[in-house]
Amino acid sequence: MSLPPNFLDDLRTRISLSQVVGRKVLWDTRKSNQAKGDMWAPCPFHQEKSASFHVDDRKGYYYCFGCHAKGDAISFVRETENVGFMEAIEILAAEAGMQMPARDPKAQEKADHRTQLVEIMEKAVRFFRLQLRSGTGGPARDYLARRGLDEATQNRFDIGFAPPGWQTLWDHLTGQGIAPDPIIEVGLAKPSQKGGKPYDTFRNRIMFPIRDARGRTIAFGGRAMDPDDNAKYLNSPETPLFDKSRTLYNQGPAREAAGKGQPLIVAEGYMDVIALATGGFEAAVAPLGTAVTETQLQMLWRITDEPIMALDGDKAGLNAAYRVIDLALPLLEAGKSLRFVLLPEGKDPDDLIRSDGSEAMRALLDAAQPMVNLLWRRETEGRVFDSPERKAALDKTLRERLRTIQDPSLRGHYGEEIKRLRWELFRPASKADRAPARRFGAPALVKPAEGTRASLLVSGGKDVELRLREAVILAALISTPELIAEFDSQIEGMSCVDPDHAALRACLLRHAGDAPEAVQAAADAILGEPALEKLCRARHVAITPCLRNPGDRELARLTIAEELAKLEAGIGLDAEIAEAAEDLYGSADETLTWRLSQAAAARQSAQRAQSEDKAEYDLGPNGAAINREERSAFAALMETIRFEKPRS
């Protein structure tokens, strides 16, 4: 069976190679960079332990530096599933939600015809380029110079000029032996309604070739030189080569630049993209004369996780942003979103870069707003909420918007952020907010002792408990490195909130099985000082029993297992709460209540020591619990020292 020539291109655009490969391999988190689509794993085609199998998600290719296997998503499915070419296509098409085309015995003939049409478009590119350099192109060259597009930029984007004549391009192409029908088919000419010779679609316009992701010219955009022309910008019509809803201007070069770490910017037109690219922002694209489509959004997310929409700051730009939000909300996934830059009113990226320089544009990009901010702005800007009815109407509108988000966890996080913004909008601006008064009969707040105020538990923020547990686990492993292999899978899955802890975790996993001295040295190198000493600076870590009793392997094993269990239970409860945050933006039921109670019970169970502590405790001056038996023994020891006669 033959396939339509553009079917495979569409399929490769819609699927993610890393997702396809990820079903068969376990990614090496230490070498992989998911944000850049740079993924590494042990090769699935030969037995090995090192991560020599590389996936370039942006380019859609894989390569193994061990066995030299290489290919794309189709070849990967063929090799790993042991299926033929068409079966692999069917598997991937089902995953991408694409319908397999009907059998077409003339598919090869159509592919050859498509190649012929592309060749005609490339001939048109060369013709327009020559016209720009001719005497006829003088006014166009002057215009480009005024816009700051030098000859190098013109060459980079293959900018040309369509002369004013009615059949200039037509005569040129037919004079080279090209049949009339293909010229009309690719949208370069239109048939005459008066029975005469077909006439050129583009006349007296600066021409911008539009290329597909593989760099082939599939259409043109033309900017009118005549200020009285009805259409300032004119794109090619829909053709067998060109579907504007599935095309982005400058897609190929932008994808390559984004793969090198540049932010992907979605501008409004050709000139904006060219200005951004020449200003150092090479990962810039633009839709083609229409609002962003669902397919274009998926194409953007295939390039990067958070494209930046750069829109004019006027009413039209805001409305365009709001349309994109409505389109994007149902499509959002964890890690896939949009950010927005609203330019100063009256300026587009070209104006801003020419007047204020690239740094001004960079500052705007660095301050790009998350999508939830624009959603909130649309529903609240310029409105007064001075009655319960108006507030209820706002709540209803926001609930309806958020219900379109399919991912429950993501919907919960949006709900939490909206609740925060809502509280800031409606909270009373009274003295009570600035200096809360003590209610009559309420107990006075006890001022904490100096030692308590300085403690990490008070000053460390909301993640302090996680940081302390991580420190205990890592310190216990450094002191008894022979236990690393025993807990390797749990350690690898541990989400470290402290970057130093994440680096230490990777170091310990890398040196599992090494001699204790080698592990200690490697850990010290990561932190630039004795690792165990740094971890134990927090008193809550230093007093951990296994660290006070070095060499007690069983005590260390129990400590590590207990702290890992507490971490896992706490994270599980947080996940349940995030998914269940439906009080304002969804409905709660008995199932939800049961799930939360089970998660809370699991956390409470984990918080208790695995072997119950029978000791009795006294409360110290700083609020810390002191073992009563140890305190008595220490007091007795001090009494002995006090009354002991000095030696002569």
Stockholm file with secondary structure:
# STOCKHOLM 1.0

chainA/1-648         MSLPPNFLDDLRTRISLSQVVGRKVLWDTRKSNQAKGDMWAPCPFHQEKSASFHVDDRKGYYYCFGCHAKGDAISFVRETENVGFMEAIEILAAEAGMQMPARDPKAQEKADHRTQLVEIMEKAVRFFRLQLRSGTGGPARDYLARRGLDEATQNRFDIGFAPPGWQTLWDHLTGQGIAPDPIIEVGLAKPSQKGGKPYDTFRNRIMFPIRDARGRTIAFGGRAMDPDDNAKYLNSPETPLFDKSRTLYNQGPAREAAGKGQPLIVAEGYMDVIALATGGFEAAVAPLGTAVTETQLQMLWRITDEPIMALDGDKAGLNAAYRVIDLALPLLEAGKSLRFVLLPEGKDPDDLIRSDGSEAMRALLDAAQPMVNLLWRRETEGRVFDSPERKAALDKTLRERLRTIQDPSLRGHYGEEIKRLRWELFRPASKADRAPARRFGAPALVKPAEGTRASLLVSGGKDVELRLREAVILAALISTPELIAEFDSQIEGMSCVDPDHAALRACLLRHAGDAPEAVQAAADAILGEPALEKLCRARHVAITPCLRNPGDRELARLTIAEELAKLEAGIGLDAEIAEAAEDLYGSADETLTWRLSQAAAARQSAQRAQSEDKAEYDLGPNGAAINREERSAFAALMETIRFEKPRS
#=GR chainA/1-648 SS CCCCTTHHHHHHHHSCHHHHHHTTCCCCTTTCBGGGTEEEECCTTSCCSSCCEEEETTTTEEEETTTCCEECHHHHHHHHHTCCHHHHHHHHHHHHTCCCCCCCTTHHHHHHHHHHHHHHHHHHHHHHHHHHHSGGGHHHHHHHHHTTCCHHHHHHTTCEEECSCSSHHHHHHHHTTCCHHHHHHTTSEECCTTSSCCEESCCSEEEEEEECTTSCEEEEEEEESSTTCSCSEEECCCCSSCCGGGCCBTHHHHHHHHHTTCCCEECSSHHHHHHHHHTTCCCEEBCSSSCCCHHHHHHHHHHCSSCEEEECSSHHHHHHHHHHHHHHGGGCBTTBCCEEEECCTTCCHHHHHHHHCHHHHHHHHHTCEEHHHHHHHHHHTTCCCCSHHHHHHHHHHHHHHHHTCCCHHHHHHHHHHHHHHHHHHHSCCSHHHHSCCCCTTCCCCCCCCHHHHTSHHHHSCTTHHHHHHHHHHHHHHHHSGGGTGGGHHHHHTCCCSSHHHHHHHHHHHHTTTSCHHHHHHHHHHHHTSCHHHHHTTSHHHHTCHHHHSTTCHHHHHHHHHHHHHHHHHHHHHHHHHHHTCCTTTSCCCHHHHHHHHHHHHHHHHHHSCSSCCCCCEEECTTSCEEEHHHHHHHHHHHHHHHHSCCCC
#=GC SS_cons         CCCCTTHHHHHHHHSCHHHHHHTTCCCCTTTCBGGGTEEEECCTTSCCSSCCEEEETTTTEEEETTTCCEECHHHHHHHHHTCCHHHHHHHHHHHHTCCCCCCCTTHHHHHHHHHHHHHHHHHHHHHHHHHHHSGGGHHHHHHHHHTTCCHHHHHHTTCEEECSCSSHHHHHHHHTTCCHHHHHHTTSEECCTTSSCCEESCCSEEEEEEECTTSCEEEEEEEESSTTCSCSEEECCCCSSCCGGGCCBTHHHHHHHHHTTCCCEECSSHHHHHHHHHTTCCCEEBCSSSCCCHHHHHHHHHHCSSCEEEECSSHHHHHHHHHHHHHHGGGCBTTBCCEEEECCTTCCHHHHHHHHCHHHHHHHHHTCEEHHHHHHHHHHTTCCCCSHHHHHHHHHHHHHHHHTCCCHHHHHHHHHHHHHHHHHHHSCCSHHHHSCCCCTTCCCCCCCCHHHHTSHHHHSCTTHHHHHHHHHHHHHHHHSGGGTGGGHHHHHTCCCSSHHHHHHHHHHHHTTTSCHHHHHHHHHHHHTSCHHHHHTTSHHHHTCHHHHSTTCHHHHHHHHHHHHHHHHHHHHHHHHHHHTCCTTTSCCCHHHHHHHHHHHHHHHHHHSCSSCCCCCEEECTTSCEEEHHHHHHHHHHHHHHHHSCCCC
//
